[in-house]
Amino acid sequence: METVIMYALFAVGVVLVIKGGDWFVDGASWIAEVTGIPKFIVGATIVSFATSLPEIIVSSIAAVEGHSILMEGVGDFVAASQDRVGMAIGNGVGSVICNTAMIMGIGIIFMPTEIDRKKFSRKSVLLGVSLVALLVLTRFGSLSTKGAIFLLAIFVAYIVENFKSSKSDSLDDDSDYDLPQVDKKTVTKNILSTALGGICLVGGSQLLVKGGGEIARSWGVSESIVGVTMLAIGTSLPELVTAISAIVKKQPTMSVGNVIGANIIDTAFILPLCSFIYGDTLPVSAQNIYLDFPVCILVSLIALVPTVLAKKFYRWQGVVLLLVYLVYLAIVSVGLEKYLSLFNI
C-alpha cells in the first residue's frame, strides 16, 4: 500500500508541476502585457522560461534539501546530501537528453523541416558552448563557483540573443498589437492563475523530489538515476506537449526553438543556480561526467550539426536520436556499473 501511495504522490507531483507551469505562465504573461511591457520582452523572457519552470523549481528544491542535509550533519550526511544534489543535477542534465533525443527526435521523424540558419546557428552555438563548458568545468568531480559564473555568462548571452531576435521579429511584424482586456473579472482570474500556478509548481516539485527520493531507495539506486530518468521525463512533459502541438499545427520550428532554449536554460542557468544554492562547490558524480554529459553532447551534435550544414532536418536524425536515447536508458537502468567500470570507476 505504501508503494502505491509513493507512486501516486509522484504522479500527482508531475500533474501539479505541468498545470502549475501553464497557469503561472499564462497569468504572468497577461500581467506583463497589461502593464505595458513590450511584447518582444515578454517573449524573450517569460515565454522562454515557460516550459523550463518545472526543471528550475524541482532542481532548486533538491539543491535546497541537499544543502539542509549537509548543514544538519546527522548520520552519513555528506553522502545523503550529495545524493540529493545528484537528483538536482540529474533532473537538469536528464532533461537536456530527453528534450533532444526523445522530444526533438519525435518531432523530426514526423515533420522534418527547413530552418533559418542564422537564428538557428546562434542558439545552437550557445548550446554547444554551454555543454562543452559543463563537461570541462566538472572534469574533477565538482562545479566551482567560478565555473558556475562562466555558465551563467553563457545564459546571459542567450537572453541577450533572445532579446535581439524577438525585437527584430517584433519590428518585422507590422500587425497592430492591442493590450489585453482589463476588467475586474479578467484581473482577478489572471492574478489567481499566477498565484495558484506558483503554489502548484512549488508543491508539485516538493512531491517530485520527495517521491523521487523514496522511489530511489525502494529500487536500491542512487537519486541521480531517478533524476535523469523519471524526474527528467516528468519535468520535460511540457516540451513534449509543445512538440505534439507543433506537429498538429504543422509548425515544427516552434518545437525546435523551444527545445534548444530549454536546453540552454537547463545547462547554463539551472546548474549554476543549484551550485549557488548548495554552497561553494557542487559535487558532480562519475555518472554525470562519464555518461550524462557526453550523451548530452552526442545527441546535440546529431541534432544540430547536420541541420546547420544543410539548413534542414532529416528523418534519419530523429531515428538515430531515439535509438541513442533507448541505449542510454538501458545503460542507466541495467548496465551503469559495467559501463563505469570501463573508466576504472
N, C-alpha and C positions, 0 to 999 in steps of 0.2 A: 504493500500500500504506500509506504514511504517513497518507493521508487517511482510510482505513478505520479504522486504529488510533485516530486522533484522535476520530472519531465514536464508536467502540466504547468508548473510555475515558470519554467524556462520558456515554454511556448507562449504563455501569457506575456512574458517579458518581450519576446520578439514582436508580438502584435502591438503592445503598448509603444515600443520604440518606433515602429513603422508609422502607426497612426499619429502618434505624438509628433513625429517629424513633419508629417503632412500638415497637421493643424498649426503647428508653430510657424512653419514657413509661410503658409497662406496668410495667417494673421499678421506676422511681422512684415511681409511684403506689402500688404494693404496699408499698414501704419506708416511704412517708409514712403509709399507713394502719395498718401494723402497729406503728408507733411511737406510735400513739395520737393523731396529728394529726386534728382534727375533719374529717369528710367535706366540710363546706362549704368549708373552707380548701383541701383538696386540689382540689376542683372549681374554685375561684376562681383557683387559681394554676397547678398542674401541668397540669391538663386544658386550661386556657385557652391555654397555650403549646404544646400538643401538636402541632397541625398547622402552627404557625409556626416550629418549630425549624429546618427546612431553610433558610428565608429568613434567620433570625437568624445561623446558622453561616456560610452562604455569603456573605452581605453582610459579616460581620465579617472573614472571611478575606480577601475582596477589599480591604477597607479597610486591613487589616494589610499586605498586599502593596503597596498604594499608598503607604503611609507608608514602607515599607522602600525602595522605589524612590526616593522623594523624598530619603531620608537618604543613600542611596548616591551620588547626584549624578553618575551616569555617563550620558554621551550626552545625548539630549534627555529628561532625567529628569522635568522638570516635566510635559510633555505625556503621557509614559508613565504617570506617577503619577496624573494626572487621568483618564486613560482607564480605568485600573484602578478608580479610585473611581467612575467613571461606571457601571461594571458593578455595584458595590455598591448605588448609588442606583437604578439601573435595575431590579435584582432586587426591591428593596423596593416601588418605585412600580409596576413592571410587575405584581407580584403582586396589588396592590390592584385594578388594572384587570382582570386575569384573573379574580380571585375574584368581582368584582362583575358584570362584563359577560358572562363566559362561564359560570362555575360557578353563580352565583346565577340567571343568565338561564335556564340549562338547568333548574334546579330549579323556577323559577316556571312555565315552559312546561308541564312535565309534571305539576306539582301546585301550582297556586295555592292559597293558604291564608289563613285569617284569623290575626291576630296579637294579642298582648296589647299594646295601645297604650302602656300605662305603661312596661313594661320595654323595649319596642322603641324608644320615643321617646328615653329617656335615653341609650341606647347610640348611637342614630342622631345625636343632637345632638353627642355627644363625637366621633364620627367626622367629622361635618361641620366642627366647630370645628378639628380637627386638620388636615384637608385645606386649609381656607381659610388657616389659620395658616401652613402649609407654603408655600403659594403666595405669601403676603405676605412672609414672612421670607426667602425666597430670590429676591425680585424683582431684586436687584442682582447675582445670579450666584454667591452663596455662602450657606451656612448658618453663622451665627456661633455662638459658644459660648452667648451669651445666648438666641439663638433655639432652640438645641438644648435648653437647660434649660427653656424655655417649653413645648416639645413634650413633654418628659419629664414636666412637671407634668400635662399632659393625660392622659398614660399612667397616672400615679399616681391621678388622679381615676377613670380607668376601672377600675383594680384595686380601689379603694375601693367603687365601684358594684358591681363583680362580687362582692366580699365580702358586701355588704349583700343583694344579690339571692340569692346562694347560701345565706346564713344564713337568710333568710326562707323559701326553699324547703325548707331542712332542718327548720325549725321546723314548717312546714305538713305535713311528711311524718311521719306517726305510726308508720310501719313500723319494726320493730326493725332495728338495724344491728349486724351481727356483724363482729368483727375477722376479717381474712382468715386462712387456715390458716397455721400456723407449724410447720414441721418441717425437718429438715436438707435434704431434697431441694428443698423449696419455697424455702427461704432461698438455697441455692446457685443455683437456677435464676434467681431474680429479681436476685441480685447480678450474676451473669454476664450477664443480659439488659441490665441498666443499663450495665455496663462495655462490653460488646460493642456496644450501641447507640450509646454515646458515641464509640467508636472508629470505627464506620461513618459516623456523622454527620460527624466531622472529616475522615476520609479521603475520603469521598464528596464533601464540599464542596470539598476541595482539587482533586479531579479535575474538578469542575464549573467552578471558577474558571480553572484552567489550561487545560482543554479549551475553555472559552468564549473565552478569550483567543486561542488558536490558531485557532479557527473564525472569529473576527472578523478576524484577519489574513489568513486564506485567502480570505475573502469581500471583503476590502478595505473593511470598515465599522468603525465605532467599537465598542468593547466595550460601550458603553451600549446600543446597539441589540440586541446579543446578550442583554444583561441584561434588557431589557423584553420580549423575545420568548422565546427558548429557555430561559434561566435561570428567568424568571418562571413560565413554564408548567411547567417541570420541578419547581420547588420548590412549586408550587401543587397538584401531583397529590394530596397528602393531603386537601386540601379537596375536590377533585373526587371522590375515593373516598368521603369523608364524605357528599357531596351525593347520590351514587348510592345509597349505603346508606340514606340518609334517605328517598329516593324509594321504594326497595324495601320499607322498613319502614313506609311511609306516615307518616313523622314529619318533614315538611318544615321545621317551625320549628327543629329541631335543626341543620339545614344553614344556615339563615338566621342564627341566632345565632352559629354557628361562623365564618361569613364576616365578619360585622360585627366580631367580636372580633379575628379575624386581621388585618383591615384596620387597626384601631386600633394593633395591635402593629407592623404594617409601617411605619406613618407616624410614630407618636408614640414608638416605642421603638427600632426598628432604625436609622432615620436619625440620631437623636441619638447612638446608640451608635457608628455609623460616624464621626460628627463628632468624638467624644471620642477614638476610636482614631487617626483621621487627624492631628489636631492642632488648631490654633486655629480655623481656618475650613474648612468643607467645600465645595470647588468644585462648583457646580451648572451643568450645561450648558444651552444655549439650548433643546435638545430637551426637557429636563425642564420648563423654565419655560413655554415656549410651546405644548407639546403634551401631555406626560405628565401634569403636574399639572392642567391644565384638563380633560383627559379623565377623570381620577380624580373631579373634582368633578361633571362632567356625568353620568357613569354612576351616581354615588351619588345625585344628585338624582332621576334617573329611577327608581332602585330604591326610594328611601326616602320621598320627599315624598308621592306619591300613596298609598303604603301607610299612612303615618301619618294622613293625612286620612280615608281610607276604612276603615282598620283591616283591610285585606286586600290581597293581591297580585292583580294581573290578568295574564292570559297575554300581553296586548299589551306589558306591561313587559318580559317575557322576550324577546319577539321584537325589540323595539327595542334592548335591551341587546346582543343577539348581533349585530345589524346594525351598531351603533356599534363593537363590537369588531372586526368584519371590516374596516370602513373604517379604523379605527386601525392595524390590522396592515398594510393596504395602503399607508397613508401612510408608516409606518415602513420598510417593505420597499422601496418603489419611488418614493415621492414626497416623501421627507423634505426634500431640498434645495429643491425647488419650494415646499413648504409654509412652510419657514422664511424663504424669500425674501419672503413676504408681509409679514414683520415687519422687512424690510430687514436681514436677517442673512446 
